[in-house]
Amino acid sequence: MVDQGRLKEVYSHIDSNFSKYTSDLIKLIEKKGVSAQGLGMEECMMAVRKLIDDLGFETQIYPIPNGYPVIFAKSINPNSNDDDSLLLYNHYDVQPVEPLEEWDTDPFSGVIQDGKLYGRGVADDKGDLVSRISALTSLKEVLGSIPISIKWVIEGEEEIGSPNFHGFVKDNKSMLNADSCIWEAGDLNPKNRPEFYLGCKGLLYVEISITGASSDRHSKYAAILESPTWRLISLIRSLKDEKGKIMIDGFYDGIIPPSGEEYKLISNIEFDEAANLKFLGAQRYLGDKKGPDLVSAFINEPTCNIAGLFSGYLGKGPKMILPSSATVKIDFRLVPGQEPETVLILLRRHLKSNGFSDAGLKVLSSEAPAKTPADSELVLKATEAARKIYHQDPVIWPLMPATGPMALFRKILDIPVAMVNCVAYVGSSYHSPNEHIYLSHYQKGIEYFATLLADYREKPE
């Protein structure tokens, strides 16, 4: 454990260098790194590498065939061994900025307005990434060295489903071995209380197509030819009933219900229903759920969501055609006990038994769910650090409603994984126009991460 007097010196160093740490983040925002469109990926990757090189880490770039490179870096403390390392995970890629017309600022300029820093990736995940670099810089400058051994893996494909990261982790299991992993993020709730996430839902993302005639035909043929669009509508309706239950046989089999301790954590989540509806621009929640039932459904229920639907003429004015094909994109969010491979088998079986064996089915992305126990030392240490910086206990979500490749580390590396950074907040507009963070949150986030690392080897209370 670092002496508290020295830790205050670290905070002072962070404060004195905060303008530089903000400038570092703005410079990284300017490096686009849009993986879905291939925009500025190498430039962004090299900018991240330089920031980590400047820390004195041993840094290596791992090329990914037909993909974007992975950065691996490490800094070994002489007082701890390699296997006693703390593993950090981040990604340097960001989401596309479209619709561009809905941005109030240039998404790659890093504009500061009213105490907020705007830019694509500032909340997901460049702010967290640079806050960690900043915390490590101040620790090293004040203490002379980083107090624990760090391994760091930073991929460039998270925003497109990490298609090549699975193979990288499996091929480099020994290199990545550590005692626990701090995932990319976390956030602050409307009361500025830190929120930690101990896992994430899994994912099966598929594209299903129905075809008919060899090309679009005059709509007069609708009297004598079957419509792919109507067949696809029937297929979609077979997947869920009116109450929202997913009708694929065996879909819910094997789901592991939350423990009693996890239900207690869920009951402590501060979910402002009215504020979230306003933020979402929606009128009501599905099934008019509210209170604990709403939060529990958000976290614990799997989903079958229509992400996109395409058929026929979508241009301006009329065009009387019978479409030759119809396609739907569906994402299934999965919970512990469900595996994407198993759900895919069940989906294929469902299509066949319901008369859609001719449907084309393509898997676009898949990820297993993952969860870390709330009583793991990683979570306890993160909680202690939060108390010191935010002067209150964090809100702990047993499961994040979204998805990431956390299961790779939980299952392949067999280590605890948690999202415990606090740079962004729930209104940061992740993946949306006008993505932003508060600079005050950014500075607190740097102080928090420095505290967590400084006290990491101390046994939690």
GUKOLKOL-350404 format. One line per 8 residues: number of its first residue (from 1); their letters; for each residue x, y, z of C-alpha. Coordinates in nm, 3 decimals, always signed. Example, Ala and Ser with C-alpha at 12.3 -4.5 7.8 and 13.67 -1.06 7.14 Angstrom:
% residues 2
1	as	+1.230/-0.450/+0.780  +1.367/-0.106/+0.714 $
//
This chain:
% residues 461
1	mvdqgrlk	+0.000/+0.000/+0.000  +0.129/+0.347/-0.090  +0.161/+0.591/+0.199  -0.137/+0.829/+0.200  +0.094/+1.130/+0.206  +0.259/+1.012/-0.116  -0.084/+0.947/-0.263  -0.176/+1.310/-0.196 $
9	evyshids	+0.136/+1.405/-0.393  +0.002/+1.192/-0.678  -0.328/+1.384/-0.668  -0.137/+1.713/-0.671  +0.064/+1.594/-0.972  -0.258/+1.499/-1.153  -0.402/+1.843/-1.084  -0.086/+2.021/-1.202 $
17	nfskytsd	-0.073/+1.816/-1.522  -0.446/+1.801/-1.593  -0.429/+2.039/-1.888  -0.170/+1.810/-2.049  -0.379/+1.501/-1.978  -0.677/+1.675/-2.138  -0.464/+1.771/-2.437  -0.350/+1.408/-2.474 $
25	likliekk	-0.714/+1.298/-2.488  -0.807/+1.565/-2.743  -0.516/+1.461/-2.966  -0.635/+1.101/-2.956  -0.994/+1.204/-3.037  -0.852/+1.369/-3.352  -0.719/+1.028/-3.465  -1.042/+0.883/-3.600 $
33	gvsaqglg	-1.010/+0.506/-3.555  -1.351/+0.408/-3.700  -1.317/+0.031/-3.741  -1.648/-0.020/-3.922  -1.534/+0.215/-4.199  -1.158/+0.169/-4.181  -1.100/+0.538/-4.110  -0.770/+0.638/-3.946 $
41	meecmmav	-0.711/+0.303/-3.782  -0.330/+0.287/-3.813  -0.293/+0.653/-3.717  -0.504/+0.599/-3.405  -0.325/+0.278/-3.312  +0.018/+0.442/-3.342  -0.095/+0.738/-3.130  -0.201/+0.499/-2.852 $
49	rkliddlg	+0.124/+0.310/-2.879  +0.327/+0.629/-2.841  +0.138/+0.728/-2.526  +0.212/+0.388/-2.373  +0.572/+0.385/-2.496  +0.621/+0.718/-2.319  +0.531/+0.541/-1.994  +0.829/+0.311/-2.041 $
57	fetqiypi	+0.620/+0.001/-2.104  +0.745/-0.281/-2.323  +0.509/-0.250/-2.618  +0.445/-0.486/-2.906  +0.210/-0.468/-3.204  +0.042/-0.791/-3.311  -0.082/-0.777/-3.673  -0.424/-0.931/-3.734 $
65	pngypvif	-0.473/-1.085/-4.082  -0.770/-0.914/-4.247  -0.821/-0.707/-3.934  -0.676/-0.435/-3.713  -0.369/-0.486/-3.491  -0.371/-0.558/-3.119  -0.140/-0.362/-2.889  +0.014/-0.554/-2.600 $
73	aksinpns	+0.222/-0.377/-2.336  +0.361/-0.462/-1.996  +0.546/-0.301/-1.708  +0.683/-0.544/-1.450  +0.732/-0.421/-1.094  +1.046/-0.579/-0.942  +0.857/-0.659/-0.622  +0.596/-0.877/-0.797 $
81	ndddslll	+0.615/-1.158/-1.048  +0.473/-1.178/-1.397  +0.177/-1.398/-1.300  +0.083/-1.153/-1.024  +0.007/-0.886/-1.284  -0.307/-0.683/-1.322  -0.442/-0.706/-1.677  -0.602/-0.400/-1.836 $
89	ynhydvqp	-0.832/-0.418/-2.138  -0.920/-0.130/-2.370  -0.994/-0.072/-2.737  -0.877/+0.208/-2.964  -1.154/+0.189/-3.223  -1.475/+0.393/-3.214  -1.822/+0.390/-3.365  -1.909/+0.572/-3.691 $
97	vepleewd	-2.026/+0.931/-3.639  -2.333/+0.922/-3.863  -2.580/+1.095/-3.865  -2.326/+1.376/-3.890  -2.593/+1.646/-3.915  -2.703/+1.572/-3.558  -2.364/+1.669/-3.413  -2.330/+2.021/-3.274 $
105	tdpfsgvi	-1.950/+2.007/-3.311  -1.695/+1.835/-3.534  -1.691/+1.480/-3.386  -1.315/+1.453/-3.428  -1.212/+1.794/-3.296  -1.235/+1.748/-2.919  -1.425/+2.070/-2.850  -1.466/+2.186/-2.488 $
113	qdgklygr	-1.791/+2.364/-2.402  -1.948/+2.432/-2.062  -1.707/+2.200/-1.885  -1.774/+1.915/-2.127  -1.534/+1.757/-2.375  -1.707/+1.646/-2.697  -1.587/+1.393/-2.952  -1.642/+1.047/-3.093 $
121	gvaddkgd	-1.487/+0.793/-2.857  -1.435/+1.031/-2.565  -1.672/+0.820/-2.351  -1.620/+0.490/-2.532  -1.331/+0.422/-2.491  -1.063/+0.687/-2.543  -1.144/+0.874/-2.222  -1.097/+0.562/-2.011 $
129	lvsrisal	-0.782/+0.468/-2.202  -0.611/+0.806/-2.161  -0.725/+0.839/-1.799  -0.538/+0.516/-1.724  -0.229/+0.642/-1.903  -0.253/+0.968/-1.708  -0.291/+0.790/-1.373  +0.006/+0.566/-1.447 $
137	tslkevlg	+0.212/+0.868/-1.552  +0.148/+1.051/-1.225  +0.214/+0.740/-1.017  +0.545/+0.683/-1.191  +0.651/+1.049/-1.170  +0.577/+1.077/-0.797  +0.668/+0.727/-0.673  +0.951/+0.654/-0.915 $
145	sipisikw	+0.780/+0.340/-1.045  +0.436/+0.189/-1.098  +0.354/+0.002/-0.773  +0.228/-0.319/-0.937  +0.299/-0.519/-1.251  +0.070/-0.425/-1.538  -0.021/-0.609/-1.855  -0.226/-0.419/-2.109 $
153	viegeeei	-0.412/-0.542/-2.415  -0.576/-0.291/-2.649  -0.767/-0.414/-2.953  -0.894/-0.233/-3.259  -1.212/-0.426/-3.338  -1.438/-0.402/-3.031  -1.688/-0.179/-3.206  -1.737/-0.436/-3.482 $
161	gspnfhgf	-1.779/-0.732/-3.247  -1.411/-0.828/-3.187  -1.415/-1.087/-3.469  -1.042/-1.164/-3.441  -0.986/-1.105/-3.071  -1.105/-1.452/-2.973  -0.822/-1.613/-3.169  -0.569/-1.368/-3.030 $
169	vkdnksml	-0.660/-1.447/-2.669  -0.659/-1.823/-2.729  -0.320/-1.806/-2.903  -0.164/-1.586/-2.633  -0.313/-1.728/-2.314  +0.022/-1.755/-2.138  +0.126/-1.401/-2.230  -0.203/-1.257/-2.100 $
177	nadsciwe	-0.205/-1.457/-1.776  -0.277/-1.235/-1.474  -0.459/-1.249/-1.141  -0.750/-1.028/-1.253  -0.859/-0.787/-1.528  -1.001/-0.435/-1.523  -1.224/-0.395/-1.828  -1.261/-0.080/-2.031 $
185	agdlnpkn	-1.520/+0.132/-1.853  -1.791/+0.195/-1.594  -1.970/+0.524/-1.541  -2.131/+0.770/-1.301  -2.505/+0.776/-1.238  -2.711/+1.101/-1.222  -2.610/+1.140/-0.856  -2.239/+1.119/-0.950 $
193	rpefylgc	-2.218/+0.782/-0.782  -1.983/+0.536/-0.955  -2.142/+0.234/-1.121  -1.945/-0.088/-1.164  -2.037/-0.376/-1.395  -1.931/-0.731/-1.309  -2.025/-0.894/-1.637  -2.211/-0.855/-1.962 $
201	kgllyvei	-2.476/-1.025/-2.169  -2.380/-1.249/-2.455  -2.480/-1.197/-2.817  -2.595/-1.384/-3.123  -2.642/-1.148/-3.419  -2.788/-1.305/-3.731  -2.919/-1.207/-4.072  -3.213/-1.405/-4.211 $
209	sitgassd	-3.325/-1.377/-4.574  -3.622/-1.507/-4.771  -3.610/-1.507/-5.152  -3.883/-1.540/-5.416  -3.873/-1.451/-5.785  -3.538/-1.402/-5.956  -3.587/-1.023/-5.945  -3.844/-0.765/-5.834 $
217	rhskyaai	-4.164/-0.807/-6.039  -4.473/-0.601/-6.119  -4.703/-0.604/-5.817  -4.983/-0.755/-6.028  -4.808/-1.089/-5.970  -4.892/-1.067/-5.598  -5.219/-1.242/-5.693  -5.035/-1.556/-5.805 $
225	lesptwrl	-4.682/-1.545/-5.649  -4.583/-1.580/-5.288  -4.434/-1.267/-5.130  -4.094/-1.308/-4.958  -4.182/-1.006/-4.747  -4.502/-1.160/-4.608  -4.319/-1.487/-4.545  -4.048/-1.300/-4.354 $
233	islirslk	-4.315/-1.124/-4.148  -4.460/-1.465/-4.060  -4.113/-1.589/-3.968  -4.053/-1.291/-3.743  -4.394/-1.331/-3.575  -4.309/-1.693/-3.495  -4.013/-1.583/-3.281  -4.208/-1.397/-3.008 $
241	dekgkimi	-4.560/-1.396/-2.871  -4.771/-1.087/-2.791  -4.630/-1.069/-2.438  -4.271/-1.072/-2.558  -4.185/-1.432/-2.471  -3.933/-1.581/-2.714  -4.096/-1.884/-2.874  -3.789/-2.080/-2.982 $
249	dgfydgii	-3.811/-2.423/-2.817  -3.539/-2.462/-2.554  -3.435/-2.096/-2.566  -3.471/-2.047/-2.190  -3.333/-2.387/-2.092  -3.021/-2.376/-1.876  -3.045/-2.007/-1.782  -2.871/-1.953/-1.446 $
257	ppsgeeyk	-3.090/-1.730/-1.227  -2.928/-1.451/-1.023  -2.819/-1.543/-0.672  -2.976/-1.392/-0.364  -2.674/-1.163/-0.327  -2.711/-1.047/-0.687  -3.079/-0.967/-0.632  -2.972/-0.753/-0.335 $
265	lisniefd	-2.729/-0.566/-0.561  -3.004/-0.514/-0.819  -3.236/-0.373/-0.552  -2.970/-0.111/-0.471  -2.938/+0.014/-0.829  -3.047/+0.377/-0.858  -3.242/+0.367/-1.183  -3.425/+0.693/-1.249 $
273	eaanlkfl	-3.713/+0.568/-1.462  -3.850/+0.908/-1.563  -3.510/+1.057/-1.643  -3.413/+0.756/-1.851  -3.737/+0.769/-2.048  -3.672/+1.137/-2.119  -3.312/+1.064/-2.223  -3.431/+0.783/-2.451 $
281	gaqrylgd	-3.705/+0.998/-2.600  -3.961/+0.723/-2.531  -4.310/+0.728/-2.378  -4.320/+0.402/-2.182  -4.127/+0.089/-2.092  -4.204/-0.247/-2.246  -4.498/-0.408/-2.070  -4.529/-0.096/-1.852 $
289	kkgpdlvs	-4.269/-0.246/-1.618  -4.150/-0.033/-1.329  -3.949/-0.049/-1.010  -3.748/-0.364/-0.931  -3.924/-0.558/-1.209  -3.799/-0.309/-1.467  -3.437/-0.315/-1.349  -3.438/-0.693/-1.312 $
297	afineptc	-3.572/-0.735/-1.666  -3.311/-0.493/-1.802  -3.031/-0.696/-1.647  -3.153/-1.055/-1.634  -3.378/-1.113/-1.936  -3.250/-1.232/-2.275  -3.378/-1.050/-2.582  -3.475/-1.105/-2.945 $
305	niaglfsg	-3.447/-0.767/-3.114  -3.511/-0.666/-3.475  -3.212/-0.444/-3.559  -3.297/-0.391/-3.925  -3.560/-0.490/-4.183  -3.515/-0.456/-4.559  -3.740/-0.536/-4.854  -3.868/-0.380/-5.173 $
313	ylgkgpkm	-3.869/-0.018/-5.278  -3.781/+0.234/-5.007  -3.733/+0.543/-5.221  -3.950/+0.849/-5.264  -4.295/+0.808/-5.415  -4.472/+0.487/-5.526  -4.325/+0.191/-5.713  -4.562/-0.101/-5.756 $
321	ilpssatv	-4.345/-0.410/-5.718  -4.350/-0.755/-5.567  -4.009/-0.769/-5.393  -3.781/-1.059/-5.481  -3.630/-1.081/-5.132  -3.669/-0.972/-4.772  -3.404/-0.962/-4.500  -3.407/-0.907/-4.126 $
329	kidfrlvp	-3.116/-0.851/-3.889  -3.180/-0.985/-3.540  -2.968/-0.959/-3.226  -3.025/-1.195/-2.935  -2.882/-1.072/-2.604  -2.800/-1.377/-2.395  -2.766/-1.425/-2.019  -2.552/-1.664/-1.812 $
337	gqepetvl	-2.638/-2.025/-1.893  -2.698/-1.949/-2.261  -2.432/-2.000/-2.529  -2.455/-1.844/-2.876  -2.366/-2.175/-3.043  -2.655/-2.351/-2.869  -2.904/-2.073/-2.946  -2.800/-2.086/-3.312 $
345	illrrhlk	-2.878/-2.459/-3.325  -3.216/-2.394/-3.163  -3.289/-2.113/-3.409  -3.210/-2.332/-3.710  -3.436/-2.603/-3.567  -3.713/-2.346/-3.512  -3.694/-2.224/-3.872  -3.710/-2.578/-4.006 $
353	sngfsdag	-4.003/-2.685/-3.788  -4.201/-2.372/-3.880  -4.168/-2.412/-4.255  -3.874/-2.180/-4.315  -3.600/-2.432/-4.391  -3.530/-2.243/-4.715  -3.445/-1.922/-4.530  -3.086/-1.803/-4.561 $
361	lkvlssea	-2.918/-1.765/-4.222  -2.589/-1.585/-4.169  -2.415/-1.524/-3.834  -2.276/-1.171/-3.814  -2.145/-1.175/-3.458  -2.150/-1.387/-3.144  -2.026/-1.355/-2.788  -2.080/-1.560/-2.473 $
369	paktpads	-2.212/-1.394/-2.156  -1.976/-1.346/-1.861  -2.004/-1.264/-1.492  -1.762/-1.214/-1.200  -1.870/-1.279/-0.838  -1.936/-0.966/-0.634  -1.715/-1.093/-0.350  -1.400/-1.123/-0.566 $
377	elvlkate	-1.098/-0.928/-0.442  -1.097/-0.717/-0.758  -1.447/-0.586/-0.680  -1.369/-0.531/-0.312  -1.054/-0.334/-0.393  -1.233/-0.126/-0.654  -1.504/-0.050/-0.398  -1.247/+0.066/-0.140 $
385	aarkiyhq	-1.086/+0.300/-0.394  -1.428/+0.442/-0.486  -1.501/+0.521/-0.121  -1.178/+0.721/-0.097  -1.236/+0.929/-0.410  -1.616/+0.953/-0.435  -1.688/+0.922/-0.062  -1.965/+0.668/-0.116 $
393	dpviwplm	-2.009/+0.307/-0.214  -2.042/+0.231/-0.583  -2.359/+0.095/-0.738  -2.276/-0.259/-0.850  -2.452/-0.413/-1.149  -2.410/-0.792/-1.154  -2.449/-0.782/-1.532  -2.425/-0.508/-1.792 $
401	patgpmal	-2.726/-0.517/-2.029  -2.491/-0.477/-2.328  -2.216/-0.704/-2.466  -1.838/-0.723/-2.490  -1.574/-0.997/-2.518  -1.537/-1.035/-2.139  -1.617/-1.407/-2.155  -1.283/-1.466/-2.325 $
409	frkildip	-1.102/-1.358/-2.011  -1.345/-1.521/-1.769  -1.340/-1.857/-1.948  -1.007/-1.882/-2.130  -0.787/-1.696/-1.879  -1.010/-1.796/-1.584  -0.968/-1.465/-1.400  -1.210/-1.211/-1.244 $
417	vamvncva	-1.309/-0.929/-1.482  -1.495/-0.609/-1.393  -1.571/-0.267/-1.539  -1.475/-0.018/-1.268  -1.355/+0.300/-1.443  -1.559/+0.617/-1.388  -1.482/+0.872/-1.661  -1.814/+0.887/-1.847 $
425	yvgssyhs	-2.165/+0.920/-1.706  -2.500/+0.773/-1.806  -2.580/+1.072/-2.028  -2.253/+1.067/-2.221  -2.430/+0.963/-2.545  -2.224/+0.655/-2.617  -2.249/+0.556/-2.985  -2.466/+0.865/-3.047 $
433	pnehiyls	-2.422/+1.221/-3.175  -2.263/+1.469/-2.932  -2.076/+1.205/-2.732  -1.910/+1.379/-2.438  -1.775/+1.363/-2.083  -1.741/+1.620/-1.806  -1.380/+1.730/-1.748  -1.443/+1.716/-1.372 $
441	hyqkgiey	-1.540/+1.348/-1.409  -1.228/+1.288/-1.617  -1.001/+1.426/-1.344  -1.177/+1.228/-1.072  -1.147/+0.919/-1.290  -0.770/+0.966/-1.313  -0.747/+1.009/-0.935  -0.963/+0.701/-0.880 $
449	fatllady	-0.753/+0.478/-1.106  -0.431/+0.598/-0.943  -0.579/+0.517/-0.602  -0.691/+0.171/-0.711  -0.345/+0.083/-0.843  -0.162/+0.235/-0.546  -0.364/+0.028/-0.297  -0.410/-0.281/-0.513 $
457	rekpe	-0.179/-0.509/-0.316  -0.342/-0.409/+0.014  -0.599/-0.658/+0.143  -0.950/-0.507/+0.115  -1.139/-0.429/+0.434 $
//
